[in-house]
């Protein structure tokens, strides 16, 4: 899929799920008759209406029954279909953990699990609907791949790659319509291979999902204050691309719209320790707590995840290691 400045802009207006399902999925389904989509009453908010109209015989709404959703997908996968299942991220990962563990992990069925509304996307629906544990939950399952796209165009690329991957994959969508663009022009996307999107020699920010655009803004601010800062889009949290980590950086910072426990930060920390790499690590994200409910920006402010807060946290950390 070629991303020009124009269609990247269009995709961003639809959001990650809209780009993946309204653009990529239509094209992919036309080429591959084995693709089927299942949803737990999430088709319209996830941008699947066009797909349903074009391929009504390859779409199944199982209702608000996420555990059953995974079971049906497993049955279809066992018969050679390529099932893509779509539900709210908090429910498909936590309510259906056992089913995903058994069918995707233990039985290795190549189901593509799509979590819509991850992170704080659902705003005023509150902590019951916030999904800040989903990556941590599913990365514990052997053989499970965990992907968090940076923008709408990357979401479309991730879905395309997941279909060809032929392994169980979880893709989390962490934004709504009108998401910031990170990638404007065409680039190579590969599951398990991070993208270095900004060079820098002092600090390295490793971000995933919606936080990549925030990390880019923070890096620009840091440059203005004399801190040369690299930014890595770690779109695949599992398997982690350890080669993308700068072992010579003065500081490594992870940024995620997720709990810092067992998320991207923990994955990077594991890699550093296991490989004997002695670099200071600053983990930015939800600090193992529930949130005071509010709009999206309020939630980011609360957890120090705005570009301004990220910049300040990095500067404060650098002061402690001079």
N, C-alpha and C positions, 0 to 999 in steps of 0.2 A: 504494500500500500504506500503510494507516494504522498508525502506530506508537503504541500506548498504552503506559502504564507497564507494564502486565501483559505484553503480548506482546513488548515490547522485552526484558523480563527473560527470557522463555522463549527468545527468539532467542539471547540471550547464552549460555545454557546449551549451545546447539548449536554455538556458534562461528561464525565468518564463513562458512565453506563450508557448514556445516549450515544456517544461516539462508538462505543464497542458494539452496541446492539443495532442502532439505526444505520450505521455505516458498514462496519466490518462484517457483522453477522449476516447481513443480507447477501453480500458478495460471497462469503464463505459457504453459506447454505446452498447457493446456486451451483457452486462447484462440487460440493460434497453432499450427496443425498443421504448420508448416514447421520448427519447432524440432527439432533432433536433437542428441544428446549423445554424444560419443566420449571414451573414457578409455584410459589406458595402465595398466591394473590398479590404478586409484586410486579406483574407484567407492565402495567401502565406507568407507575413511577420509575421503573427501570428502563423505559424507552423501548419496550418490545411490541408496541401496537402495530407498527409497520410489518414486523416479522410475522406476527400472528395472521395478518390479512393475506400475506403472500404465501405462507406455508401453514395453513390451519391444521393440516394433518400431521404436522411435525411440532406441534405445541400442545402441552398438557398442563392445565392448572389443577393442582391437587388440593387447593385450599390451604388454610392456615394449619399445615400439618408437616412441619419441616422434617421430622424424623421419617415419616412416610415418603416424603420427597426423595430423600437419599436412598431409601430402599427400592423405590420404583426405578430410580436412575441406575442402581446396581443391576437390577434385572435386565434393563435395556442394554447396559454395557456388556453383560454376559452373553448377549445375543449379537454383539458386533456393532451396536449403535454407538454414537459419540454423544453422550448426554451432557448438556450444559444446564446446571440447576441454579436458579436465581431466587434469593430470599434476602430479607434484612440480615445484615452481617452478624448482629448480636445473636439472633436466633438460630441461623444456620450453623454457626460455629459452636455455640454453647449448648443449645437444646439438642443438637444433633451430633454432639461430639462422639458418642459411642458408635453411632452408625457410620460416621466418616472414618473412625478408627478401624472398624471391622472391614468395611467394604473398600475403602481407598488404601488404608495402610496394610492391613493383614491380607486382604484378597487382591490388592493391587489393581482394582478396576480403575481405568483412566477417566474418572468423572471430573469434569471441570466445575468446581464449586465457586459461585460468584456471590460475594457478600456485598449487597447494596447498602449504602448509608453507613459506612464504617466511620470510626472516629466520632466526631461531634456533629456529623452531618445532619442528624435529626433534631438537633437544637432543643426546642421546647418540649419535645416528647420525653426528655429527661434521662436519668441514669439507667432506667430499665431498658432504654433503647440505644444508649451510647455503646459503641463497640470499641473498647480500648484494651481488650484482652484477647481478641480474636487471633492475632498473629502468634501470640504466646501459646495459646491453647493448641493450635494446629501444628505449630513447628515441633511439638513434642511427638507427633505421630511419625513413625519410621516411614521413609519414602515419600512423605508429603512435601510438595513444593509450595512455597508461599510467595506471592507476588503482590506488590503495592505500587501501581503506576503513578508517575509524577503528574501527568496531565491527561487530557482527553485523547490526544493522538497516541500516547503511549499505551493507554488502555486498549485502544483498537489493536495495536501491535501485540500487546500481551495476549489478548484473546486469540489472535491469529496464530501466535507461537504455541499457545497451550494446546490447540487442536492438533498441531503437528507433533507435539511433544510425546503424546501417547503414554502419559503418566498422570497420576492424580495431581491436580493443581488447585490451589485456592487463590483467587484473585479478589482483592479487596478494593472497592471503590470508595474514596474518601472525600468526594466533593459533590457539589450540586451543579446546576447549570451556571454557565458563565465562569468556569474555572480558569485561573491564570495559566497562560501557556508557558511551558519551559522550552519545548522544542518547536521551532518554526519551520526549519528546513528538514529535508530527508536525512535519516541517520540509520545506522545499523542497530537492530534490537535482537538480543539473544538472551534467552532465559539463563540465569546464573552468571551473566557477564555484566558487571556494573559499567556505567558510563561516567567518565570524567568530563564534566561540563564547564569547569573553570579551573585554570591552573593557579597554583599558589605555593609558596615555599615555607611559610611559617606554620599556620594552622591548617587542618584539613577537616571540613565538615562533611560527614557522611549522612545523607538524608534519604528519606523514603516517602513515597506518597505525596500528599498535599504539602508536606514540609520542604520539598525540594525548592519550590518557588520562594518560600520564605527564607530558606538558606541562601539562595542567590542574592536576595536583597540584603541580607545580613552581611554576606561576604563583601558586597560593594561598600557598605558602610565601614567595615573593618579596614578595607583598602585605604579609605580616606583618612583613617587614623593610623596608618603605617603598618598594618598587619596584613601581610600577603596571605590570602586564604584560598585554598582550593575547595571545590565542591564536587562531591561524587553523588550521583543518583544511584543508590543501591536499591533498584527496583525489585530485585529478587532477594528476599530476606533469608530464604532457605531454598537451595544451597547458597551460602554466602560466598561472594567473590573476595577471598582473602587477598588476592593479588592486587586488588584495587586500593588496598589500605597502604598509606604511605608510612613505612616503618621509620623514616627519618624525620617525620614531622615533630615539631615541638609540642603540639597538642592535637589530639584527635577528638572531634565532637560528633556525637550522634544526635540526630533530631528526628522525632517521630510523633505522629498524632496517635499515641498508643502508650500504655503503661510502660515505664522504663524497666519494669520487672519482666524478663523473658521476652522482650521485643528485640528491635534492631540493636539497641545498646548492649543488651546481654549477649547477643550473637557476636558482636564485635569484641566485647570483653572476653568471651570464651576463646575466640581466635587469637587474641593477643597473648593471653595466658598460656594457651596450649603450645604456642610457637615461641615462647620466651621473649616476646617483644616488649621492651620496657619503655612505653610511651604513655604520658598522662592521658586519661580518657575522661571526658565530660559527657554525661548522658543527659540529654534534654528531652522531656516528654511529660507524661502524666506521672506524678511522683507517688504512685501507689496509694491513690485516694479516689474518692468519689467527688463529683463536681457540684458546684452550685449552678443550678439551671439558668440558662440565659441564651442570648443569640450567639451565633458562631464566633464573632470577634470577641465577645465577652468571655467565652470559654477559652479561646486561645490566650487572651490576656491573663486569665486566671491561672493558667498553667505555664506562663512564660514562653509561649510559642509564637508570638508575633516577631517580625524581623527585628524590631527595636529591643525586645527582651532577649532574643537570641544573641544579638550584638553585645548587649550589656553583660550577659552571663559569660560570654567568651572572654571579654576584656577583663572581667573580675578574676576569671580562672588563670589567665595569662599572668596577671600580677602576682599570683601565689606561687608560680613556678619559675619566676625570673631568678 
